[in-house]
Amino acid sequence: MLDKESNDAYNEARLRYWNEDYVQYWKARVNEANDPTTGLSALVTGDVPTTGDERYLQAIDLLGINPTQSVLELACGFGRSLPVLSQLADEVAAVDISEQMIEAARRNFAAANINFHVAPSEDLPFGAGKFDRIVCFAAFDAMFQAEALVEMHRVSKMGGRILLTGKNDSYHYDDRQAYEAELGARSKGHPNYFTDVKKLLSDLGRFGFETISAKYFEYRGDFSSGRERAEMLPHFYEYILVLEKIGPCRPDLSVRYYGPVSKTFVLLQQGLA
């Protein structure tokens, strides 16, 4: 568990980063990904495009949202999923740590059943047991993950389900695009946490969850192109998890389930891989 001083410093850094020019950059990345003629990214030289809307909505489908349910989207960004979520659910709460992102989401899509909130995912402005479903897509790797899971558990109903996507902390040594992406993120101060997925899943019961569905993506770019695996390999880059709340949340927050740099990056930097 991170101390308050570290937590506060990180939150200040997150706010500065997301509230500057990231909104326009991320819109451009998504627009590029949604263009069927896109090969490698023109915005980030040599990189694969980010995940397009089609893959985003396919992931949301894994939650099986129905019209009587309440849905929370964490780190909603500029709101690209909100038109669909507002049609699927009775009530939608859209949350982002960035006021600028929330304002962009309001402008892009507003509906009577959507409420917007500016808040960090580790300290949500909701009562306990409010939501049937939580969407956390392409954002878990910018959060204090264990603390965010505790908060997701708190605001979920018993039997509620959570969609998580993120980056594994041990990808293939020859995944050059993954390494370059991590190097680039570090150079510009992009908030980035890598999950020790094997360790987290082995201790998931401590957080009061069980795994309903798990998909793994071996190389950077496999997620956006839909090349998924059902089995967890020793090395892989990204994952999609669907979790269900089944009991009380009693984790040991002194255990490290995530870190700001991948194991692969460390070994490559040291010339050991």
N, C-alpha and C positions, 0 to 999 in steps of 0.2 A: 504493500500500500504506500502511495506517495505521500510525503508530508505536505502540510498546508502551503508552505512557502513554495515548494516545487509546483504544486497544483495551481496556485495563483499565478505564478510566472508563466506557466504553460498556457493557461487560459488567456492571459494578456497577449501572448504571442499568437494564439489562434485568432483572437479578435482582430488584431492588426492585419494578419494575413488574409482572412476571409473578407474583411471590410474594405480592402483596397481595390485592386482591379481584377480580382479573381472571378467575379461574376461574368464579365464579358469574355474572359479567357475560357471559362468552362462552357458557356453557351457556344462558343466557336468550336470547341472540341466535340461537343455533342452534335452540333450541326454537321461537322465533318464525318462523324461516325454514322449518321443517318443517311449519308449520301452513298448510294450503292456503287458509285464509280470510284470511291476512295480506295487507294492501295495503302501504301505507307502514309503516315501522317505528314501533312505539309506544315503543321504548326509546331510539331516537335520532330525535328529531323531524324529520320531513321526509326522512329517508334511506330508501333501499330496503333490504329485508331482506338479510342476508348470504347466503352460499351454503349451501343446504340439503344434507342427506345424499345426496339423489339425484344431484345434480350432482357431489358429492365422489366418489361411487362410480363414476360414469360416467368421470370423469377417471382414476381408478385402473385402470379397464378398459383404458385406452390402453396400459398397460404389458404386458398379456398375461402376467400372472403364472401360473406352473404349479406343481403340487404338489411338485416336486423343488427349488424355488428358495428362496433366503434373501432376505428383504426387510428393509430398514431404513426406518423412518418417522422423518423428522426433524421435530422440533417436533410431536410427536404430540398435544399438548394433553391434553384429558381422555379421549382414546382412542376417539373415535366411529367410527373406521375399523377398530379392532382386531378386532371380531367377524368382519368380512369377510376381513381380511388373514390371520387365523389359520386360516381355512378354505381360502384360496387357496394358501398357501405352506407349505413344510416348517418354516421357522424365521422368526420375526419379532423384530427388535430395535426397541423403541420408545424414542425418545430425546427429551428435552425439557430446556431449560436450567432450567426451573422445577421444583423439588422438589415444590411444591404441585400442579402439573399432573400430575406422574408419580404422586403418591399418589392423585389423583382417577382417573387412568387405571387404576391397580391395582384400586381399589374398583369401578369401572364394569365392567371386564372383565379377567379373568385366565385364562390358558390355559397348558397345559404347554409349548407351543411359542413363548411370548412371553417375552422378557427385557426388563426395564425398566432404563433408564440415565439419570442426570442428567448432562448435558454440553452445552456449546455446540456448535453445528454446525460451527464452525471448528476444533474440537479434539476429535475423536471417539475414544473408548476402544476402538478396534478395530484389528486388524492389516490390512495391505494386501491388497486383492483378495478381500475376504470376501463381498461381496453381489452378487447377480444383479440386484436391482432396488432403487431408492431412491424413496420417496415424499416429496416436499417440497411440500405443499399449503397455500396461504394462509400461508406462513411465510417465504418467500425475501425478502420485503420487510422483514423484521425482522433480517436477517443482514448481515454483511460479505460481500457476494455473491461477489466474486472469490475471497476466501479460502475461503468455503464450497464453491465449485465445485472448488477445488484439493483440498480434503479429501474431497469426494464422489468425485472421480476416484481418489484414493488407496485408498479402501475398496471401490471397485467392481471387479468382475472385468472382464477384457477382454470386450467385447461386452455388458457390463451396461448397463441402461437406467435413466434418471432422469426422473421427472416433476417439473416445476417450474411453479408458477404465481406471478404477481406483477403489479406495477403498472408501466406504462410511464411514462417521465418527460416525455412530451409528449401530453397529452390535449386534447380540444377545448376551446376557450375558452368555449363555451356550455354545457359540462357542469357545471352549477351544483352538482349533487349531489357530483361528484368534488371540486370546489373546496371545498365546505363540509366534506366528509369530511377533506380534507387540513388544512384550518384547524382542525377539531376535534381531530384527532390531534396537531397541534403544540401546541395549547393545554393538553393533558393529558399531554404528554411521551410519547406512544405511539411506540415505536421504528418508524420508517418509512423505508425506502429505495426509491427509484424507479429502475428499470432503464432505461438507454439501450439498448433492445432491439436496435435496428438495429446499433449499434456492437458489442454483445456477440456477436450472431450472425455478424457479419463476421469476428470474431476467435476464433470458437469452436474452430477447429482448434488454436489455441495452448493451449487447455485440454485437448486430447486428446479432444474430442467432435465428433460431427456431429449435425445435427438430423434426427430421424426423423419428427416430426409437429409442426406449429405451428398454433395457433388463436388468433385475436385477437378482442377484444371492445371495440367502439367506445366505448360509453358506460358509466358506472357503472350497474350493474343488469343489463347484458346478459349477464354471466357467470351470474348466478343464474337468469336466465330462459332461458338457452340460445341467445341470439342471437349466433352466432359467425360469423366471417369466416375464410376460408382465406388471404386476401391481407393483407399488412401495409400499412395506410394511413399517411399522414404523421402523423395524430393518432389515438390510440386509448388506452384506459384499462387494460385487463388482457390477459393472455396465458396460454396453456398451451403448454408446450414438452415434448416427449419427446426426450431426448438419448441417444446411444449412445457408449460409450467405444470409441475406435478406435485410440488411440495414446498416446504420452507426453504429459505435461502440462508445458508450458514457457511459461506466460503471462508477459507483462510487467505486473507488479502495480503499476507506476507509472501505468499507463493507468487512467483513471476510467470505469468502466462503470456506476456507480450514484452516487446522491447522496441526502442527507436531505430534499431539497425538489425538487419537479418544476420543469421549465422553465416550464410553464404557470402554476404558482403564482407564480413570480417575476415573470413578465410582467404577470399580473393585479394583483399587489400594487403594481407600479410604474405601473399605468395604461397599459401599452403594448400591451394586447390587448383 
